[in-house]
């Protein structure tokens, strides 16, 4: 129920199973998320789902079960600031790095400049 400028209150990540007739069904539980996600991707092997949140700027990594269900969040080491607005996350084709662009904002009469960035993390 969120959108840019309005974070909403209810956000979930679900896995969908495609039936033989092309019908969709939820596989496993709908997992509640703390805030509105802006981007969701998987790693190269399809073993983890990576979710980015813009407000507050953050990320989540969750395992994908053998049956395709999304599982509990994997605790991450302390991450330095992800800037003002994390915007996307992708695992590099090599599978050992992930790239997280952070959107910046120009200064206004009411707020300072928030520089954008391209953050690169080791991925294991």
C-alpha positions as a Markdown table, in Angstrom:
| # | Residue | x | y | z |
|---|---|---|---|---|
| 1 | Unk | 0.0 | 0.0 | 0.0 |
| 2 | Unk | 3.0 | 2.3 | -0.3 |
| 3 | Unk | 4.3 | 4.4 | -3.1 |
| 4 | Unk | 7.1 | 7.1 | -3.5 |
| 5 | Unk | 6.5 | 9.8 | -0.9 |
| 6 | Unk | 4.1 | 7.5 | 1.1 |
| 7 | Unk | 5.7 | 4.5 | 2.8 |
| 8 | Unk | 2.5 | 2.7 | 3.5 |
| 9 | Unk | 2.0 | 0.1 | 6.3 |
| 10 | Unk | 1.8 | -3.4 | 4.8 |
| 11 | Unk | 4.7 | -5.0 | 2.8 |
| 12 | Unk | 5.5 | -8.6 | 2.1 |
| 13 | Unk | 7.8 | -10.8 | 0.0 |
| 14 | Unk | 6.3 | -14.0 | -1.4 |
| 15 | Unk | 7.4 | -16.7 | -3.7 |
| 16 | Unk | 5.0 | -17.8 | -6.5 |
| 17 | Unk | 4.7 | -21.2 | -8.0 |
| 18 | Unk | 3.6 | -21.4 | -11.6 |
| 19 | Unk | 1.2 | -24.2 | -12.3 |
| 20 | Unk | 1.0 | -26.3 | -15.5 |
| 21 | Unk | -1.8 | -24.1 | -16.8 |
| 22 | Unk | 0.2 | -20.9 | -16.0 |
| 23 | Unk | -1.8 | -20.2 | -12.8 |
| 24 | Unk | 0.1 | -18.7 | -9.9 |
| 25 | Unk | 0.0 | -19.8 | -6.3 |
| 26 | Unk | 1.9 | -18.6 | -3.2 |
| 27 | Unk | 4.7 | -21.0 | -2.3 |
| 28 | Unk | 5.3 | -20.9 | 1.5 |
| 29 | Unk | 4.5 | -18.0 | 3.8 |
| 30 | Unk | 4.1 | -14.4 | 2.9 |
| 31 | Unk | 7.0 | -12.8 | 4.8 |
| 32 | Unk | 6.3 | -9.3 | 6.3 |
| 33 | Unk | 8.8 | -6.6 | 5.5 |
| 34 | Unk | 9.7 | -3.7 | 7.8 |
| 35 | Unk | 9.1 | -1.0 | 5.2 |
| 36 | Unk | 8.3 | -0.6 | 1.5 |
| 37 | Unk | 10.9 | -2.3 | -0.7 |
| 38 | Unk | 12.1 | -0.5 | -3.8 |
| 39 | Unk | 14.0 | -3.4 | -5.5 |
| 40 | Unk | 14.2 | -7.2 | -5.1 |
| 41 | Unk | 16.6 | -9.5 | -6.9 |
| 42 | Unk | 18.2 | -13.0 | -6.4 |
| 43 | Unk | 21.7 | -14.2 | -6.5 |
| 44 | Unk | 23.2 | -16.1 | -9.4 |
| 45 | Unk | 22.3 | -19.5 | -8.0 |
| 46 | Unk | 18.8 | -18.5 | -6.9 |
| 47 | Unk | 19.6 | -19.4 | -3.3 |
| 48 | Unk | 19.0 | -16.0 | -1.8 |
| 49 | Unk | 16.7 | -13.0 | -2.3 |
| 50 | Unk | 18.1 | -9.5 | -1.8 |
| 51 | Unk | 15.7 | -6.7 | -0.9 |
| 52 | Unk | 16.5 | -3.0 | -0.8 |
| 53 | Unk | 14.5 | -0.4 | 1.2 |
| 54 | Unk | 14.6 | 3.3 | 0.4 |
| 55 | Unk | 13.2 | 4.8 | 3.7 |
| 56 | Unk | 15.1 | 4.2 | 5.8 |
| 57 | Unk | 17.8 | 3.1 | 3.5 |
| 58 | Unk | 18.6 | -0.5 | 4.1 |
| 59 | Unk | 18.8 | -4.1 | 2.8 |
| 60 | Unk | 17.8 | -7.6 | 3.7 |
| 61 | Unk | 19.1 | -11.0 | 2.5 |
| 62 | Unk | 16.9 | -14.1 | 2.9 |
| 63 | Unk | 17.4 | -17.7 | 2.0 |
| 64 | Unk | 15.3 | -19.4 | -0.6 |
| 65 | Unk | 14.3 | -22.9 | 0.4 |
| 66 | Unk | 14.7 | -25.9 | -2.0 |
| 67 | Unk | 10.9 | -25.7 | -2.6 |
| 68 | Unk | 11.2 | -22.0 | -3.6 |
| 69 | Unk | 9.8 | -20.6 | -0.3 |
| 70 | Unk | 11.3 | -17.4 | 1.1 |
| 71 | Unk | 12.8 | -18.1 | 4.5 |
| 72 | Unk | 13.9 | -16.0 | 7.5 |
| 73 | Unk | 16.3 | -13.0 | 7.1 |
| 74 | Unk | 20.1 | -13.7 | 7.4 |
| 75 | Unk | 21.7 | -11.5 | 9.9 |
| 76 | Unk | 24.3 | -9.2 | 8.3 |
| 77 | Unk | 27.4 | -7.7 | 9.9 |
| 78 | Unk | 27.2 | -4.0 | 10.7 |
| 79 | Unk | 26.9 | -2.1 | 7.5 |
| 80 | Unk | 28.1 | 1.5 | 7.2 |
| 81 | Unk | 25.5 | 4.1 | 6.1 |
| 82 | Unk | 23.7 | 3.2 | 2.9 |
| 83 | Unk | 23.2 | 6.9 | 2.1 |
| 84 | Unk | 19.9 | 8.6 | 1.9 |
| 85 | Unk | 18.1 | 6.3 | -0.5 |
| 86 | Unk | 19.3 | 2.8 | -1.4 |
| 87 | Unk | 17.8 | 2.2 | -4.8 |
| 88 | Unk | 18.7 | -1.3 | -6.2 |
| 89 | Unk | 20.9 | -4.3 | -5.5 |
| 90 | Unk | 22.3 | -6.8 | -7.9 |
| 91 | Unk | 24.8 | -9.6 | -7.5 |
| 92 | Unk | 27.7 | -9.4 | -10.1 |
| 93 | Unk | 27.9 | -12.2 | -12.7 |
| 94 | Unk | 31.0 | -13.5 | -10.8 |
| 95 | Unk | 28.8 | -14.1 | -7.8 |
| 96 | Unk | 31.3 | -12.7 | -5.3 |
| 97 | Unk | 30.2 | -9.0 | -5.2 |
| 98 | Unk | 27.0 | -7.1 | -5.1 |
| 99 | Unk | 26.4 | -3.6 | -6.3 |
| 100 | Unk | 24.0 | -1.2 | -4.5 |
| 101 | Unk | 23.4 | 2.2 | -6.2 |
| 102 | Unk | 22.3 | 5.0 | -3.8 |
| 103 | Unk | 20.2 | 7.8 | -5.2 |
| 104 | Unk | 21.3 | 11.3 | -4.3 |
| 105 | Unk | 19.4 | 14.6 | -3.9 |
| 106 | Unk | 20.5 | 18.1 | -4.8 |
| 107 | Unk | 20.6 | 20.7 | -2.0 |
| 108 | Unk | 17.4 | 22.8 | -1.6 |
| 109 | Unk | 16.5 | 25.8 | 0.5 |
| 110 | Unk | 15.3 | 23.3 | 3.2 |
| 111 | Unk | 17.9 | 20.5 | 3.0 |
| 112 | Unk | 21.6 | 19.9 | 2.3 |
| 113 | Unk | 22.9 | 17.9 | -0.7 |
| 114 | Unk | 22.8 | 14.2 | -0.3 |
| 115 | Unk | 25.4 | 12.7 | -2.6 |
| 116 | Unk | 24.6 | 9.5 | -4.5 |
| 117 | Unk | 27.0 | 6.6 | -4.5 |
| 118 | Unk | 27.7 | 3.2 | -6.0 |
| 119 | Unk | 28.4 | 0.8 | -3.1 |
| 120 | Unk | 30.1 | -2.5 | -3.7 |
| 121 | Unk | 30.0 | -5.3 | -1.1 |
| 122 | Unk | 31.7 | -8.7 | -0.9 |
| 123 | Unk | 29.0 | -11.4 | -1.4 |
| 124 | Unk | 29.3 | -14.9 | 0.2 |
